[in-house]
Amino acid sequence: MMAQAEIALGDLQAQQEQHGQKISFQEYLKAYNSFEGAHTEWNAGEVDSYVMTNNLIHQRLLFFLATLVNLFLERNKLGEIVLAGLPMFLGDDKPARQPDLLIVLNTHRDRIKPTYLDGIADVVVEIVSPESDERDHGKKFIEYELAGIPEYWLIDPIRHEADVYSLAEDRHFHRKARSEQGKLVSTVLAGFALDPTILWMESLPDSDATTALIAQMG
């Protein structure tokens, strides 16, 4: 599977070199966003491509967080969660990243288009994988901050670290302090609180336990 992905990635890179020119975001959506064997992101007219890797821990965390946040949003009628694969278009001169999870409040639902998000999300969530370690902690952190995204959740199963970064008045991300009980809390999603140790459990909460977690949030 890895060899096939590397071949596909090589073919994609060869296509880019052959064309030798920048493409618009709309052209990217048509030509690259469904490319098989590699993950791609539009980067101000160029296409960044990464080998797809199998990562069960990443998938389990993604499913759990998506379920948990979706239940919270539904219960409080706050907004919508968008799964990985939808580019966040910030302008012709900026990368259109595809975060693991995007949270869009009801007041900004008009930003959700069929194939992309037209503008910033209210909360961006990235789950760190070995191949995305540098980007999630570095490039994406800076890009999301410059874009003015109100909140960035950085979930790192490699180091068993989970942090919420809120955009302050100085236009920089600052790590949000945890609650007195040591839970992750959100500025954007009032009332949301999660014990981060749950994320590193060998078996993540099932549907009933996840529903119970939401009930505890009040």
N, C-alpha and C positions, 0 to 999 in steps of 0.2 A: 504493500500500500504506500509506504514512504517513497519507494523508487518510482512508482507511478506518479505520485504528487510532484516529485522533483523533475520528472520528464515534462509534466504539464507546465510546471513553473518555467522550465527552460524554454518551452515553446512560446509561452506568453511573453517572456523577456525578448525572444527573437522577433516576435511580432512588433513589439514596441520599437526595437532598434531599426527594423525594416521601414516602419512608417516615419520615424525620425521627426515627428512633429507633435505639438501639444494638441490635446483634444478637449472639447468643452465638457462640462459636467453632464449635460444631457446626452452627449455622444458616449460618454463613459457608461451611463446607465443602460444604454442599448447594447453596447459591445462587450462590456467587461463584468458587469455586476453579477451575471449568472455563470461566470467562467468556472468550469469544473476542475478540481484538482489543486486549486490554489485560492488563497484569500487575497482579494485586491481592495485597494482604497485609492480614490481619486485624490491627487495631491497637486492642486493648482495647475492643472493642465497635463500633469504626468500621472502615471499609474504605478503605485507602489504595490508589490506583490510579495506574498509570504507563503511558504509551504504550509499546508494544512497538516496538523498532527492530531493523533488520537489522544485525548486527555480525559479520562473518566472522572477524575476529581473536579476538573473544570466544568464538565457537563452536569454533574450532580449539584454543584454549588449554583450554577446558573439556573437550573430547574427549581431548586429550593427557593432562591431569592426571588425569582420571577413569580412563583406561586405566593410567597409570603407578601411581597409588595402589592401584587395584584389584589389579593384579599383585603389588604389594608386600604387601598385606593377605592375599591368597591364599597367597603363598609362605610367609609367616610365621604364617599362621592367627591373625590378630589381630582381625579384625572385618569390617565391611561398609561400603561406600561408598554413599551415597544421593545421587542427582542432584537438580538444581534442580527446584523445583516442590512439594516436600514441606514444609509449614509446620512450624516448631519451636515447639510450644506450651509456654510458660513460665508461664502463669497467666492468670487472667481480667483482671488489671490491667496486662498487659504485651503488647507487640507479638509476633505470631507470624511472625517473619521466615522467608523462604525462601532460604537461602544457595545459592550456586552448587553447592557440594558440602558434604555432611555426612559425617563419618567417625565411626562408632559402634563402639566396641570390643566384643568378645564379652561382657564382663561387663555390658554395658548393652543387649544386643540386645532385651530386653523393652520398651524404650522405642519400638521401631519398630512403628508401627501401620499399617494399610492405607492411610490417607490423611494421616497426620501423624506427627511424632515427639513423643512424650509426655515432654518434658523436654529437657535440653541434650544436644548432641552432644559428643563428646570433642575433635573438631577441626572448626572451621568454616572454609571457604574461600570467599573472595569475589574475583571477577575484575572489576576496575573497568572500567566503560563510561562514556562521556561523560555519560549520563543518571543514572548511579548514583554518580558521583565523590564528591559531597558526602556521601551516605548511607554509603558504604562506609568513607570516611576519618573521618567524624564520628559521626552518630547510631548506626550499627550498631556501630562500635568501642566506644562507651560502653555500649550495650545489652548486647553480648556480654560485656564486662568485668563489668558489674553482675550478669549472669546467672550468672557463675562458670564460663564456658566455659574449659576448660583451655588451649586453644590456638587462635589465630586466624591464618590465612594470608591475607595481603593481597597479591594479585597485580595490579600496576598496569601494563598495557601502554601506557598513555598516556605515562607517564614512564619506562618501562623500569625499574621498581622492584619488588622482591619481598622481602617481609619476613615472618618468623614471630614472632608475639607470644605469649609464654607467661605464664600467670597465676602471679604470684609469691605469697609468703606475705602480702604486704601487700594482696592482692586486687586488684592492678592489673596490667595488661598491661605487659610489658617486652620490648623487641625482643631476640630471641635472637641471640647472636653467631654468626657463621658459622664454619665449620670452618677449619683452617689452609689448606685448599685453596680457600677462598672459597665453599664450598657451603652452601646452606640446609640446616639440620638441625632435627630435631623432638625435643622432649622426650617427647611422647606416643608417637610411633612410633619406638622405639629402632632405630637403624641406618639410618633414612631420610636420604638426603643427595642433594641435587640442585644441579648447577651452574646458577645462575639465568640465565646468558647463553643457555642453550638455549632459554629461553622467548621470546627476542626474535629467534630465527632466522627467516629468511624461510620456510624449510620445516622444520616440526617433525619430530622423529624418527618413522619409520614403526614398524610393529609389531615388526619384528626389532630395530631399534635401541633401542626402548623396553624390550624384554625384556633386551637387553644391559646397559642402564642398571641394571635391577633386579639382574642378576647381579653387577654391580660393587659393589652395596651390601652384599654378603656375606650 
